[in-house]
Amino acid sequence: MREYFVQIVPDVPEILSFAQKEVKIKQSTGLPFILKRIYKNKGMWICGVISLFLLIMTSQFVTDIYIDCPEGIDKKVLRQELEECGLKPGVYKKTINRKIIRDHIMQEIDEVAYLSINVKGTNIFVTVTKKAETLKSVEQSNYCNIIAKKDGIIEKVIARSGEAVVSVGDIVKKG
């Protein structure tokens, strides 16, 4: 007949040496047994920790750049300008300065009205907004002279283009 013991006492090997019958441990639970199993499989745990570290490190770098731009703006030229600014696959995400890149692209390519750079995961999405056709040239616009309806004093002058003939505080007459 076999007897089953539950391990309560830490000196089980000594107790088993005095026993005259065959003893079998039915279940080994608790922190010491779990630690022993982990110690036996330490290679697996070390590889798991290294893999987790590598996964976290590789998620900090840019893998792809997606460019969305309207007709009239060449994607190849835009991609070259982005690479010139330092925005290319393999770059550490924390070193990307969006404001400097945006300002540089808007200066280099005249057709660009606005450039947005969004980082999602390891991908970068660049969206380009083209300037409106009517705002390109001043010659096509319909700016004109402003004529006073009645006598008065100028309080404020906002000249969006051209030159202001009057200044703040000048007295104007009708017509």
Secondary structure, 3 states (H helix, E strand, C coil): CCEEECCCCCCHHHHHHHCCCCEEECCCCCHHHHHHHHHHCHHHHHHHHHHHHHHHHHCCECCEEEEECCCCCCHHHHHHHHHHHCCCCCCEHHHCCHHHHHHHHHHHCCCEEEEEEEEECCEEEEEEEECCHHHCCCCCCCCCCCCCCCCEECCCCCCCCCCCCCCCCCEECCC
